Amino acid sequence: MRAGRLFLIPTPLGGDQDPLRVLPASTLEVVSTLTRFVAENARTARAVLKRVPLAAPLQQLHIAELSEHTDPVELPRLLAPVLAGADVGLLSEAGCPAVADPGAALVALAHAHGVQVVPLVGPSALLLALMASGMNGQCFCFAGYLPVDRQARADRLRALEQRSAAGDETVLVIETPYRTQQLFDAMTTALRPDTRVGIGQQLSLPDERVLTRSVADWRRAPPTLPAVPTVFSLHAAPLARGAGRAPGGRTASSGARSGSGSGSGLGSAGRRGAPGAQPNARARGPSSTTKPGGRKRDA
């Protein structure tokens, strides 16, 4: 029997946002043909699906759940309808599925079984933030969530700053909404004064806020950020050849610890605890794709 296809369906970045306004006709057309879905939360998935044209009444749809708490042994069961010939749509809570999202594990399993994976067009908070940041969009990476521990977070930020300076690379990070202010304060404390830091909040929504400033400028006028889904970006000025960054922000020789290379550990691009979470998301060039907010609430 020929296997079905796994369609990756983006969803609006705000829970009350009309999907008909942010999803193109081509994506809506595919959604209208499906009766089986996998989503982080069946209730919120129904809230989105009830606002788009469907092939069957909402009550007749099959919606299986895949969250960060799903045991990996459950993944074959979720993929079984596809292997049996049915087309299935994978939804995220917000933004693009499988980017900073537990759906990545199901996509990996689909590839392992030779299933056709079809990404559909829709909103991505990460790419929207990158577009609006004014930073390098030709060379960038997504570092996912940073450590919660204060010292570990500061160390990671300095390593990412070094990586940015060494490769003229924009770095994108996300955090749960209730730690938005903590991460911003950590960035403006740990990073060099000339490093640029950008914030992208409530992207594509009426109260959208996008700002990029140097760390020095942020320190002069520190904002109070609302606890909403936010994408942070940073871009460091190139360091002098042979120079590095020592802990605490001092310039050091090239022997100082570096954030580049296989040992830098950018952290999982998937959400913490996601089943079968994939390695770091590293993007280079305009063809790259990247999805945040609180535990994938707006990527």
Order of alpha helices (4+ residues) and beta strands (2+ residues): beta-alpha-alpha-beta-alpha-beta-alpha-beta-alpha-beta-alpha-beta-alpha-beta-alpha-beta-beta-alpha-beta-beta-beta-beta
